Structure formats: structure tokens, C-alpha cells
Amino acid sequence: MDALNRRAIDIAARVLTWFDRHGRKHLPWQQDISPYRVWVSEIMLQQTQVQTVIPYYQRFMQALPTVQALAAASEDEVLHLWTGLGYYSRARNLQRTAQIICERWRGEFPQDVESLSELPGIGRSTAGAIVAIAFRQRAAILDGNVKRVLARFHAVGGYPGETAVAKTLWDFAEAHTPEQRVADYTQAMMDLGATLCTRTKPACPLCPLADDCAAHRLGSVAQFPGKKPKKILPVKSAQMLIVSDRDNQILLEKRPSAGGIWAGLWVFPQIDPALDPVAYCADQLRLEVDLLERWHDYRHTFSHYHFDIAPVRLSLRRDTSAIMEPSRHLWYDPQAPVAIGLAAPVIKLLANLR
């Protein structure tokens, strides 16, 4: 047995011993484990903290307890359950994958990493988590927490998003994954990164790997993993029209489901900053409105650009709601909200209205 394999076995044993004593074992997705429950939790946990995910996960499972229920649900229901979690492409991919599993796999999840990785929204690490935790077969994972643990333990420099760095980390992830207790090991590595080997102020004295951690030994834990290179984001801007009727219902329109920002979500009508809101409502929406007030601009940042929003309050002069397209427009009552997916700025501005 070569030195790396001996070291890998030793690391797995130490991590598992720590997990038995200190690991998290009572999270909602750790109960009644199934491929569906593991998959939904892994998708929700991408770029989102555990404590934030827990109530969303519980509501989602109560409403859509099976892959068949998710496949058959309306887009609005799925996006409504996801509202507030952000990165809505995750929810849309979740439903597309559920439909593929029901149509192509007869409602049963494939049990190998390769087949799972071909499904929308499931990458190599998520596929590995499903195989390891739900099917208890050996498969490596490399989520953000595990990247941080391995980058520090082996002092792997560079940003993990770079191809060469990612390959090195995957090689270590594969080498350290044990044959036995792979489900516990997978959870243990995620827990280790989430609770001890944190992004800032890691609790190195409590870590079972500290004695052999290269970054700890060098006194440079904060330098690993390497940070994403900064880039200047472009700025886009628009007016958002908050049109209310006499019953204080607010006009919303649905974004196209096929791509673009907030795809499939309900938003306020959005127009170019140079356009006249009153004239736009008359010409494009066939609504007679009065301008009430303009709110202060605020910035909503996406991963690839800043979006400066200028909210404009308008009121309907008379009831003309019957002319709206029911498939694209609706009058939304904030006091008795219907179950639809709302874009983050809509949630924020509706809260301001209250």
C-alpha cells in the first residue's frame, strides 16, 4: 500500500471518529433518507447556508414529497416554494430533472455518478453525494466545504474554479474517500467544512486533521483556498412600475420561462430608464394611470452584473383589469397572496409598500 493510500485511510478514520462524536445527524434531510430527499437538499444547499435551507426544505417536502409530485407540479408552485432561496435556475432544473426521471427512468433515480451527472442541474459533486448518501456506494464529492478542507489540508494554491486546481482537488477527494461508511464520511467532510474549517476564523484546535494540515502547519490557513479573481461587473438599469388598483392590488407580469433573468417568475413591469411610465402604461398595457411617486433607486447584484432599479409608484384611474392577459398579467393582492414565484426585488418592494 503506497503512502498516499495509508494517509487517506488514516484521514478517513479520524474524520469518522470526529463525526461520531460531533457531527450533525438530525438535519431534516438526514431523516428517512432517499435519493429524492438527498438530491433536493443538495440542490438547495448550493450557495445557501444550512439554517436558511431548513424551513424551505421542510415546506418543499411537505408540498412535494416525491419525485412524481415534483414532476407533476405547476411551475408557479415550484417557484413559489423556492421564493427567497435565490438562484432560481436551480428550481427549474430540479423540476426538469424530476420529469426526466419519471419519463426515462420510471421514477427511479439512476445509481451511478455518470448517469446522474447527465441530468439538468446535477454536477459531479451532487451526483457523488446522492450515490454515497442515498445508495451507500463509494463516490467522491467536492462541494464548497470539502474544497476548503482539502485545499487547506494539502496546501493546494489557486482558485478552485480553475481547471488545474479543481483537478488536483478532485484527485485528493477520490483518494481520501473510503470504501466503508462512505455515507457517514461524505456527511462528515461537509460538516467539517461547515462547522470547523470555516471560511473565516476556522476552529483549528478542534479539527481532527489539524496535526497534519499543511496550511495550519505553515500558519497560512486564510490563504487557502485561493480567492476568485475580482472582475468589474457591468451595470444595467431599469424602471420598475408598481401599479396599484383601487383595491390595492398590484400589477405583476410573468417573465418568459425560456431563459433570461427571473425566468418564469412574476415581476413588476420593467421599462427603460428613459421612457415615460404613464405613457408606457397607456400605450403598451392600455392602462390609464397617475404617477404617485418615485422611490430611491437601489442596486440588485447578479453574479455577472449589477442591476440598478428605479421603482415608480402609479395608481389606476379606473378599473380596467379585465383587459389584462391572464396568462401573462395578474392583479396581486399582498394581503391574500396567491402561490406564485416572485423575484427578489418584487419581495423587497412589496415589503416597502406595507
Secondary structure, DSSP 4 states (H G I P E B T S, - for coil): --HHHHHHHHHHHHHHHHHHHH----SGGGSS--HHHHHHHHHHHTTS-HHHHHHHHHHHHHH--SHHHHHHS-HHHHHHHHTTT--THHHHHHHHHHHHHHHHSTT----SHHHHHTSTT--HHHHHHIIIIIS--------HHHHHHHHHHTT--S-TTSHHHHHHHHHHHHHH--SSSHHHHHHHHHHHHHHTS-SSS--GGG-TTGGG-HHHHHT-GGG-SPPPPP-PPPEEEEEEEEEE-TT--EEEEEPPSSSSTTTT-EE--EE-TTS-HHHHHHHHS---EEEEEEPPPEEEE-SS-EEEEEEEEEEESS--GGGS-TTTEEEE-TTS--S--B-HHHHHHHHHH-
